[in-house]
Amino acid sequence: MDKFIKCFYILTIIAGSIFIGINVVKNNKNVDFVSTYNSDDKNKNLEYVTIQEIRDTKEEVIRELEDGKYTNLIADDMYVSISSEDEVCNMYEYAPGLFHGITDPMEIHNMQMDLIKYYLGEDLLEECICDANSIYEDTVSVDGGWLLRDYKEVYKHLKEGTYDQICSRKVYGYSLPNITYSAYSNVEGDNRYAHFLPDFSKTMVIKGKVIEMSEQPGMDPASEYEALAIYYPEGENIYDEYELQNSKISIREAINFVEDYFKNKLPYDISIGAEKKVAKVAVYELSEGKICLEFYIVRIINGMETEYSSSYGMGGPGTYIDEICPAMMVDVDDIDQYILLNNTLKFEKEGKSVSEVVSLESALQCVSDKIGKNSIYNVTEARMSYRRKIINDRQFENEYECIPCWIIRCENQVDGRETRFYINLINGNIDYKTSYS
């Protein structure tokens, strides 16, 4: 083993969090933005109704869409998600500070190592343990990765109380370790990975079964396989059953298990943050007879979901960013891998609340008008969600403006590309984003 731990990839993902040893960027999609919707001017041509009216008329609006009300919009089993609250407003999200006020680097190290062992077992390889916060400054290995100090050196400084001498990245002004276990892509036949940021705002676990079962390389089946089926929490056929590795389970039971796990079963306390829910479930066959359920996890802020994504987005202040938080199940009583982002962000209301918002019918009319006459789009989802705009993207100082929107997901029937239309719930202005494969 060299003096340094050599990591094949160090990627900065979602406001500066570092995942070591794996390339987790999916689909490599470029994105077009058209920003016209976040102005102060209210679109007075639209209908504004109470959220209860939207709940009461939802089925009628869906039926009219399916019956051909719009010449350029179609729908088959469109899913609609509506806020559980009766008022909406802009929200402000911010990083709250240290994890439970802990400033001792050895205490953080011990917590991180205990969690790594909890998830991955005791049979860890020392050469796969590294600290992303003690990088040799301005030093790059021959294969392009950053060079990290040997774990024995890191532990020696932690034990002697001199960790601040080697720490290259402060956490809220404190020298705290960022311990990661990275066997995946570094050790033949060992697919384990675990990473817990010092403030626990981002956490990632890979036990390795999904990767082991996959015929295609990579950690995420959505990048390599076509989904057998898609399900929504309150959608149709939610009681369909699938045979996993150790038993059979329905989609409804699987959703209940995952939501209960992230609410009550995590071995670390992130209750300061928003509640987590399942937005969508995709079913994949990784190899013959080997089924994986992938859950798209969203956070609930003021009764509404955050925007979820199937590909990573990055950007600086002033740009919009969504969240990708997948969890994967191949056994009915366990989660084999997950990524959680923004675990500990706190939020507060910004500006006044409004009780009347753009109706679902008006939102669909906006989409139809924007598309024009030369295309046909299949509407798959209409969700009341928070779209997040970056105010500050510095790690451990993250700030976001959360804007309440209708997010209408559509698939172009000509080229199959997905376009998301954003209709600001408060002012009715529209924006859209198209993904290019």
N, C-alpha and C positions, 0 to 999 in steps of 0.2 A: 504494500500500500504506500502511495506517495505521501509526502509530507502534508499535502492538501487533499481534501475530499474534492473530487472533480464531479460536477453535476452537468449532465448532458444538456439540460434546459433550465433556465431560470426565466420565467415569464412574469411580467408585471400585468396583472389582470384585475380589473374592476377597482379603480382608484388606488392602485399601488400595492395590492396584496400580492405576495410572492409565493408561487407554488414551485417546488423544486423537484426536478427529476422527471417531469412529465410535460408533454405538450398537450394542453387541454383545450386549445382553441378549436371550435367546431365550424365546419362548413365553409369557413373562409369567405364570408359573404361581404360584398360591398353594399353600401346603403345610400339611397338618395333621400335627401331631406327637402321639404318645402315648408318653410316657416311662415305661416300667415295667421296662425290661430291664437297666439298668446298676447293679443293687443288688449287695450282697455275698452275698445269699442264693442258694444253688444250688437249681435245680429238680430235685428228686430223683426226679421221676416220669418223667424222660427217660432214654434210653439213651446212655451215654457209651462210645465205642469208640476204637480207635487210628485214626490217619489212614490207615494202610495198609489196615485193614478197610474204610474208606469207599471207598478206591480199588477194592478187590476186589469190593465189592457194588454199586457205582454202577449198572451196567447192569441189575441185577435190580431195584433200587429204581425206576429210570426205567420199566422194563417194567410193574411193578405199578401205578404211577401211570397209565400210558397204558391199562392194562387195566381201570381203573375202581375201584381200591381205595378211593378217596375219593369220596363223593357230591357234593362241592362243589369238587373240583379236577380239572381235565383238563390234558392236555399233548400237544403235537404238536411233536416235534423240540426238546425242552427241552435247554438247554446247561448242563453242570455243570463248574465249575472248582474244583480241589482244590489245596491247598497242596503245594508241592514238598518242604517240610520235614516232619519227623515229630513236631514239637512246636510249640505255639503259646504266645504270651504277649502281654500288653499291650506296646505300644511307645510311646516318647516321641520326638517330632519337634521339632526346634528349628532356628532360623536360625543358621548357623555364623559369620557375620560377613562381612567384606569379601571381595570377589572376588579370590582369590589374594593377599590382603594389600595390594592397590593403594589408595593414598590420594591420589595425584596426580590432580586433576580433569582436567587436560589429557590425561593418559594414558587415563583412562576415556572422555573425549570422543572421542579418536582411535580407540579400539577400537570405540565405538558407530558412528562415521561410517564406518569401514572395513567394518563388517558391513552397514550400510545400503546402501553402494555394492555390496558383494558380492551382495546379494540383489536390489537394485532397479536396479542400473546406475549409470553415472556421470552420466547426464543428469537430475540432481536440480534441483528448483526451490527456490531459497533461501527463498522465502516459505513453503514447506511444512516447513521445518526449525524445530523449536522445542524448548525445554527445559522439561519439566514441573516441574523443581525450582527454577525462578527465576520463580515466579508473583508478580505484583504483589499483595501481601497485601491482602485485604479489598476487592478491586476486581473488579467483575463487568461484563461487556459488556452492551450493550442486548439481545442475543439470548440472554442467560443463561449464556454460557460465561465461564470465567475468562480474564483477560488475561495473556498471557505476554510477556516481553521480546523485542524483536526479536533474531533470531539474531546479527546483526552485533554488537549490544551484548554478548550473552553471550560470543561468541568473543573480543571485545576484552578482557573481564575475565579469561577463561581465559588468554589470551596474556600479559597483564600480571601474572598471579599474584594477582589480586584477586577471584577468583570468590566467595570467602566473603562478600563485601560484598552480593551479590545473591542468594545461595542461600537459598531459603525452606523447604527441607526437608533435614534432615541424614540422612546414611546412616551408621549406627553411629557417630554423633558427628562425621562428616566432611562437608565440603561437596563433593559430587560431582554432576555433571550427569546429567540424565535425558533424553537426546537422542532425539527422535522425529521420524520423517518421516511426514507425514500429508497426502497428496494426496487420498485417498478422502473424498468428500463435500465437499471444499474446492475441487477443480479439475475442471472438466468434462472427462470422458473419461479421466481419470487415476485408476486405482483402487489405486494402490500405497500401502502402509503398512508401517512397521517400527518396532519399539519394543523396546529392551533395557534393563531396569532396571539401575541401577549395580552391583548385586550379582549380576546375571544370574539371579536366582531366578525371574523371569518374563520370557519372551521371546515376541514375536509378529511374524509376517511375513505380508504379503499381497502377492503379486506381481500379482494382478489378473485372471488368466485366468478363474477361477471366476465372478467377478462379471460379467465381460464376456460370458461364454457364457450367463448366466442370463436367462431370460425374465422372471423375477420379480426385483424389487429386493432388495438385501440381500446380505450376505456369507456367509450360511450356508444351504445348501439344505434342511437339516433343518427350518428354520422355514417354508419355503414349499412344499416338495414332499413327496409321498408316496414312500417308498422303494420302488424296484423289487424289491429283495431285501435280506435281512440275512444276514450270514455270521459264523461264529465260527472262531477259529484252528484248533480241532480238530473242527469241526462237519462236517456233511454238505455235499457239492457244493463243497468248497473249491477244486476245480480248474476250476470254471466260468470261462469266459473272457469278457472284455468288450473291445470296440474303443474305445480312447481316441483322443486327437487324433493321436498319431503312430505308434501300433501297437496290437497286441492283447496283453493280459496276463491271466493267471489270478489269481484272488483269492489263492491261495497265494503266487505270485510277488510280488504287490503287497505282501502282509504282510511277506514276507522283505525286500523293498526298504526299506519304511518302518522296520522294526525295525533294520536295518543302518544306515540313515541316522542315526537318533537315537543309535545306539551308537557309530558310527565316523566319520560324515561331517559332523557339525556343525562349523562354523568357529569355535567357541568351546568351551572345556573346562569341562564341567559333570560330570566323572567323579566328583566328590565326592558327588554325589547318587545316588538310587536308579536302578536299571536301568529302562528304559521298554519296555513291551510293548503290542501291539495287543490290545484286549479284544473288539472288534466292528468289523465293516465294513458300512456302508450304501451302497447303489448308488442314484444319482439320475440321471434324465435331465433336464438343465438346460434344454435346448431340443431340437428334433428331431435325433436322432442324436448328441447331445453328452452323453457320460456322464462323471459325476464319482464317484469313490470317496472316501467319508469314513471315516476311521479314528478310533476312540475309543482314545486312548492312556492307559494306566494306569502307575503306578509299582509296582515289586515290592519289598516290604519283608518281610524274613524269610520269603521263599518265598510270600507272598500278595500279591494285587493290592490297590491302593487302590480305593475305591468310585468308579466313574465316573458321569457324569450327562450328560443332554442339555439341561440348562438351568442357568443360573448360580444359585448359592446364596450368600446373604450372611447374616451373623449375628455376634453378639458372643460374648464368653467364656461358656462353658457350653452353647453350641448346637453342633449337628453340621453338618458341611459336607462336600460331596463335591467332586469335581474334574471340570471339563470341559476336556479337552485334545484338540481335534480337529485332524486333519491331512487335507488334501484333495489328491487327485491327478487331473489331467486328461491328463497325459502320462506314459508308462510309466517315464520316467527322471528324474522331477522331482517335488517336492512344491510345489504352487502356494501354499499357505498353511497356517500352523499356529499354534497357541497352546500353549505349554508353561508349566506352573505348578509352583511348588515345586521347581525344578530343583536347587537346592543344599542343600535341607534335609537335615540329618543326623539319624540316628535311633539309638536304643539301647534295649535291653530294659528293661522296667519290671516288677518282680515276678518270680515264679518261672514257669518254663515248665511246661506240662502236656502229657502224651503221650496222654491220652484226652479226646475232645471230643464234643459232641453229634453223633449220627449223622445222616446225611441223611434217613433214614426218620423219626426223631424230629422233625427240623426241619420236614418236610412235615406231620407230624401236628399240630405247633404251629400252623402256618398254617391248616390245616383247622379246628381247634378255634376259632381266633380269628375266622374268617370266619362260622361259624355255618351254619344250614341254608337260609337264604333267598337265597343268592347262589352263583354259580358263577364261579370264576376259572381262567383259563388260565395255567399256570405256564410262563414262557418261559426263565427262568434260575435257577440255584442256584449261587451263587459263595461260596467261602471268601474273604472280603475283610476289609480293615481299614476300619472306620468311624472317621472322624476327628472328635474333639471339640476345639473351640477352647479353649485355655487363655489365650492372649494373641494378640489380633488386630492389635496395632500393627505397622505396616509396618516391616520390617527387624528386628523382634523377635518374629516369629511362633513360637508354640509350640502343639503339638497332642498330645492323648492319642489313640493309635490302638488301637481295641478290635477284637479278632478276632471275626468274626461269620459266620454263614450269611446271605447277602443273597439272599432269594427274591423275584424279580420276577414279578408276576402282573398279568394284565389282566382287569378286571371285564367279564364277557360281556354285561352289561346296558348300561353306559354307556361302555365302552372305556377307562376311566381306569386308569392304572398305579398299583399299590400295591407298595411295597417293604416286605417283612417282614424284620426284623433279629432273628436268634436268636443270642444271645451264645454263642460256642463253648465258653466256660469254665463259665458258670453256667446256661445254658439259658433265661434270661429273654428275653422278647420285646418288641419295639417295632415300630411300623410308621409309614409315611409315605405319604400319598396325594396325588397331583398332580391339580390341577383345571385344565383347559384354560381 
